[in-house]
């Protein structure tokens, strides 16, 4: 099975951080990028090329992929792009994610909100956790059956035709 690709076309916004992660697990005791285990793509960087196509073949155990940007001034967290997506052979999607035009080939977006964050989560009342979309997506993965494992994990858990792959929508 061929790996998915992502094409990122940047608009005018500048980024303090722009990253893509191969998500292999979760840690709900952390927020931001640390709530999503897995290696970063070496190809996606804040100072990288204006337009970029990446073949997502660096980690075959990825359960999902997560694209995140933290914009520069004037900074407003609402302007930060977030896109969770998963392998989906034959699915091709073009989507606008804030100022980024993203083309997914053999992949599809995973819609998520904060609805899977349980009110009794020890960090649910902490604004830094509650407003963190990475952490919200980690809760989405938990609701889909991904086990919370504190600390870094080298590879993911899951089932499917690709090691580590599971349906997360």
Beta strands, then each sheet from edge to edge (+ up, - down):
strand 1: 5-10
strand 2: 15-23
strand 3: 25-26
strand 4: 36-37
strand 5: 51-55
strand 6: 64-71
strand 7: 82-97
strand 8: 100-109
sheet 1: 2+ 6- 7+ 8- 1+ 5-
sheet 2: 3+ 4-
end
